Amino acid sequence: MSVNQRNQRIGFKFDFIIIFYIKVWGILKIMSINMLMEIETRKLFDRLPKNRVGEADVRYVYELMEKGFSNSDKSGIVGRFEEAFARKYGVDYAISFNSGTATMHACLMAAGIGPGDEVIIPALTMASTAFVVLQCYAVPVFADVTPDTLTIDVEDIKRKITPFTKAIIPVSIYGLSPDMDAIMKIAKEYGLVVIEDNAQCYLGYYKDRLVGTIGHAASFSFQGSKHMTTSGEGGMVITNDEAYAAKIRKAGVLGYSAIGARPGSTCIPRDVRQDWEFKRHDGFGYNYRMPSICAALGLGQLERLDDLVAARQAIAALYDDIVASCEWLIPQLVPQGYIHSYFAYTCRLDTELVDFDFRAFRSKFIELGGDGLYGAWCPVHLEPVFKNMNFFGNAMRAPNFHELYKGKVRSYQEGDCPVLEKIQPTLFQFKTGYTSWEKALEQAEVLKRTIEAFNKQTATILQLNVKNACNC
Ligand SMILES: Cc1ncc(COP(=O)(O)O)c(C=O)c1O
């Protein structure tokens, strides 16, 4: 062996040892990062109260009980909750409501939406988003969604704008923000009000902004399935616009004249309200106030909101790891710079690659120990109430036939939002709201086994197909 050959061999060995150590070091590093993450995740879940009622929630409720009830909120707890919520989002005003539906209705009323107006909303949402438009006796106009993000399709918004459009309600579906820059640009161009429906999105980010701080106002729901709850029902609106905030509050508090935008300003000063000459109502409104006991719970829940969101994100990450190696499940696309808050983890079944459907997958998932699996809501425009336009007794009494309405939306039918109509039966929503990490790990394992079972089945079918093709 020549000197050169020997040196080459030594060099080769040396390279090999270096590469080996780098690889081992890399593996150890990944292992230790994973272990640290696992420890942190376990700590996170250990902090979460298993029944969703924490020590702080109980403390605030107890404080309220000790003070007792009267005509006014002696503890000021509603105002404290509003102030704390506004601080969390870094906005000037937060106004509490008794539901996320009431919030949006009040926002539309405060924006002056009424007969003759159109409001654009995505067809993939909870019916409430559309109902609040009808509650203003205005016309809901449904925009399609994009098949990857599942959020409202900006191009379809543009197509559906008319001289009668007055507002847009973009929805952060499953916890993911729509393309808010594009929506705000359209809104500016056409002078539209934007009310973000963030019932399903807490502490999500759109680029570098908190979802909820971009539109003219944003609505949140504290209904029982949401990241945080105020005992099953509740809602909050946030905005930076003082005049708009005051109108929103008024719309939810029976139009009382002495009501302002500030937190807790739901009580009229005694000297004013006790005077015989006092005229109480200079506006029209509903009684949508949040009960103080709900605010007490909300104040407690808000203190651990970061944990509540992080827990759902951790569970979504488990599913994501599994779905990443599955060819036929396509997770909801999270565009660069967005942070998803994962109210639910949603995937689309690529029906071109498989010969089974949602129902077969769901049955198998449950058979293997899965805790249920939701399909997506029916596109709202195809719900019977919209197809029959059965809003106020009979179709002819719908806002679409009001004498002030000059637009063209006279019916709701198949073909209005073709993208959603096609993909809706193929959407799978996995639950992210577990308060136990063990339960989440178990569910992720069931998902893995369900995918494996269908992978085998799909492979057998492919083999059979190939065999049949050869026999021919
Ligand atoms: C997207 C969306 N919008 C609106 C709502 C209505 O909120 P609430 O049930 O608090 O009235 C919900 C709640 O389920 C929702 O998921």
The ligand as an ORCA input file, in Angstrom:
! r2SCAN-3c Opt
* xyz 0 1
  C     -67.564     29.739     14.292
  C     -68.584     30.028     15.347
  N     -69.259     31.171     15.295
  C     -70.177     31.495     16.218
  C     -70.455     30.672     17.266
  C     -71.538     31.052     18.217
  O     -71.108     31.180     19.547
  P     -72.115     30.875     20.728
  O     -72.411     29.427     20.746
  O     -71.354     31.326     21.947
  O     -73.320     31.692     20.517
  C     -69.762     29.470     17.391
  C     -69.988     28.598     18.546
  O     -70.208     27.480     18.609
  C     -68.807     29.123     16.402
  O     -68.134     27.978     16.457
*
